[in-house]
Amino acid sequence: MTHNNPLISVIIPIYNVEEYLAECLESVIRQTYKNIEVLCVIDGSKDNSQTIAEKYATFDSRLNVILQENQGLSGARNTGIDVAKGDYIFLIDSDDWLVDNALENLIDASLKHNKHIVSGGIISFEHDTKIEAPYKKNRKTGALTLSGTNFFSVEVMAWNKLYHKSVFEGRRFTPKLIHEDEDFYWRTMPYYRDVFAIPQDIIFYRKRSNSIMSNKRRDEQYQENYITIIDAAFQERAKHKDLNFAFRKCAIKYLHQLKAKQAPFGKYEAHVSNEYNLKDSKLTKLTTKLIGVFS
């Protein structure tokens, strides 16, 4: 392990994904960047996922299979982070897969530009129709500063980024939280404003109807997740005044997302109104727009 060939820990939380796991693992194994360890965290999976992961581990010593009782996606990621030996960490969901040179492009950019966080492009893959499309059109690339109205210049996903291990010092994913990536973004990016976004696509994001997101969106507690996230966002906004616009915009965006998904939203709506005096109104939208103009 040298400065020019750092070890990357690839963390894969695994729960009941036997249909997709082989494709994910093969995409990681065949990466053009070879100095990796692959941490397969079997999160109480009840299907054949463990058997599949152990099979791959028998012919590639870079794979390590870790067993634990179900702790959810955040808990599985945290387990992987806790045992990771790498200089860098990359997270991938077990139903997605990587472009062959994804890690090589990310680590090259990190070393060349001396950035702790490097982001790559995402290809959306509709599982039912097999249609591929850019996840985000006209995405910003190059050296970016995440501040003010540009705070969300990169995607909120945790799984399209390479992180230096120091990013996780004293920082983990919030357990049992849906939309944990948005929460992590709010609690991390205010402290790592200077990032680099490579122009290349690095990952295929599988969108499927039976995912966690699809199953949970109409649950009464779904809105509780957004309350947790917006409260964390407010804590960061209190420390970083330039994030006032991003905070206000997100508070209303989350409400719109709940409504659009026909999920219960009354508790969340009351919370942002009572705690932050934000309503789904023309006045709030106008005020937020003015804050963005003058920030």
DANOR-V148709 format. One record per helix or strand. SS is the DSSP state (h for helix, s for strand). FROM is the first residue (numbers start at 1). TO is the last residue. If there is no record, write none. Layout:
SS&FROM&TO, SS&FROM&TO
This chain:
s&2&2, s&5&5, s&8&14, h&21&29, s&36&43, h&49&59, s&63&68, h&72&83, s&88&91, s&97&98, h&102&113, s&117&126, s&132&134, s&142&145, h&148&150, s&161&164, h&165&168, h&180&191, s&194&207, h&212&216, h&222&239, h&241&260, h&266&276, h&282&294
